[in-house]
Amino acid sequence: MISHPSYAVEPWVLRETALDLGLLAQSESVFALSNGHIGWRGNLEEGEPHGLPGTYLNGVHEIHALPYAEVGYGYPESGQTIVNVTNGKIVRLLVDDEPFDLRYGRLHSHERVLDLRSGLLHRTCEWTSPAGRRVRVRSSRLVSLTQRSVAAILYEVEPLECDVRVVVQSELVANEELPQSGGDPRAAQAPRSPLESLEHASEGSRLRLLHRTRRSGLRVAAAVGHTVSGPEGTQLRSESSGDVARLTATSTLRAGERLRLEKLVAYGWSATRTLPGLRDQVDAALAAADSAGWRGLVAEQRQYLDRFWSRADVEVDGDAEIQQAVRFATFHVLQAGARAEERALPAKGLTGSGYDGHTFWDTESFVLPMLTYTEPSAVRAALRWRRSTLPAARQRATQLRLRGAAFPWRTIEGAECSAYWPAGSAAFHVNADIADAVVRYVSATGDEEFDQDCGLELLVETARMWRSLGHHDRLGRFHIDGVTGPDEYTAVKNDNTYTNLMAAANLTAAADAVARYPDRAARLGVDDEEAAAWRDAADAVHVPYSSELRVHEQHEGFTRLEPWDFAGTSPDQYPLLLHFPYYDLYRKQVVKQADLVLAMFTRGEFFDAEHKARNFAYYEPLTVRDSSLSACCQAVMAAEVGHLGLAYQYLHEAALMDLEDLEMNTRDGLHMASLAGTWMALVAGFGGMRPRGDSLGFAPKLPEAISRLAFRLEVRGRRLRVEIEHSRVTYTLLEGAPLELWHFGEPVTVSTDAQRSLRLERQPHRTPPGQPPGREPRSHDSSVGASQGRTSSWTEMTTSRTEMTI
Ligand code: BGC
């Protein structure tokens, strides 16, 4: 999309200069606003045309039966799906007697701008109705980051040539009709008419609708307050019925006059609160929003984001496209997590209904790493949500005849929602991913209160699961058999390296936490013997290795399997999952997404540099990247093993996943993992950042096309800025007590009055491995990025460590 002529490359905004109805659904995703609690897709105010109407409240879902032709023990019986709740974005307009509908009449101009600094989505358009009345319509909207239950719109209409009579209908609408999904397994099973009316009201310029989801029984409330200003004679009327509440403003406007409407919307939902309780809750939220007013909300939003960017901004010189994309990505990841407050962070955030609104390991392994160093309070809340789902995870473990907790592969409120299938049901690694996120958060923040309470319990229950899932063989080696790792084209295999290494880290971290808090651990029933058994298992974990090829195996026996017939697979047969039976994918060497390569990133200390390079070279030609989670991981490892040009191409793929709709499903919502992966590719890839004890290590190296990369991180209450150029890196402590960090393995101390500037050396070119034919990362148009020196051939310069100057 961004390469579409109507999208401009600018550092702080995403601007669309013309409306292309063919791109409407995707644009609704990229222009979505959210605070993690409320999600408003970028639907046009007038409601139509639309790609996919979408208003979401984190956690509001409907349940449905999961049908099986043949039932098996332990198959989940019901699924959960995100619900499109009451739409508060609707503002319809009648110009004289014709509806403002961009499919008719003449559209002279249409511009939408998502401003990443103010957090506002602006729209301006000029349109002439079929009867020849020309008007300008302007709107701005926000989903408040400071008032969690509130969203707001400012809407203005003015005639441009002659007097017009306008009617503006500002509405709350429930049970909107949704387009049917086209059978893509990654889209949603949207329930029809999911909301049952409980109450409706209109009083003056205030509107309220209360509903209940039919099967899950959740109560949902939306209330609206308006401030309308227009010329004398402007009339207001309000009305409501079960699924619609409406304020109608009628006015005759002369050229130059305006009708202006401020619409404040408050949302609430609950599984437990009574109807009066919920009614009062939204009225109270509206009162708070009212006291700030539109201008106050705009000012608060800006303040919130100024503070955020001062801790999280990433600057990229040399590639304007990446500069824009990383800010766009950072903004959307923030939106997904900012005010989720002990609710899940879905794979699409609240930008669409893709994957039914489910949360996967994407959260802990991709989204939380970025937030840990930029908005740690969101990570604490997200992990607390996981902890709140422990009862369901324990139940699932018991059902599977395991100990501890087995967290779900996909869920909205905690129960396993993956109908049985090998890739989901056996993907136990999600347990270790959660544990990894706990360890990362605690070491980055030193949050002891969380560590001893929430962290400990999550580590203990996940470790218990591993210990009961795995077993020691006659030689004492610890195996975890019959599991699925990250690569979903390989399922139910023995000793998946990623899973084993992550499980080992999980077991060790749990034993360490028990040693830190023995009394609390005892209350969870952990004794010395149990913790010792975890350490034994971790120390003895088996990691399959092919001595013949001198590479680590993705799972035991992987390198022996028949290679996939890449030459006989045409480019239009990707993603393979839509064109080939899974049984065939499972028995061949073909990798959907980084798996062993991801293990080398997350458990880097296990592999030496030589193996990292060789493993990367082995798996690269087998990896088809049919998942949006892959490119960013490959970027990080390509950078680490010295293929900076390749890493740069993967960075582009991760960064433009949604802006260029690379997987053709941005319409269903944004790919949060890939957005966070953009940050990861830059910070962990070219910055070489890795957690190291209570601090961080860096190994900076820039690709030719990027002349400067700077990023900010929060660690242990300090604010750090890292600025990398080809010949030097500068570590600056912006705030906090002196910090010892690691530069290419050497300790370096920074303090607020002593920044450290270290020289970097260039290293020679290395020939990168190839990809499966037709799956090479797309080489992008370097003219867009104004990227001096970006070349299309493999020009690879690695910078490395150093001697230092201060
Ligand atoms: C990937 C999973 C991922 C899921 C949701 C799948 O295509 O293979 O790893 O968790 O999408 O993003």
Residues whose N, C-alpha, C, O or C-beta is under 5 A from the ligand:
A	BS01	BGC	A347 F360 W361 D362 P486 E488 S627 L629
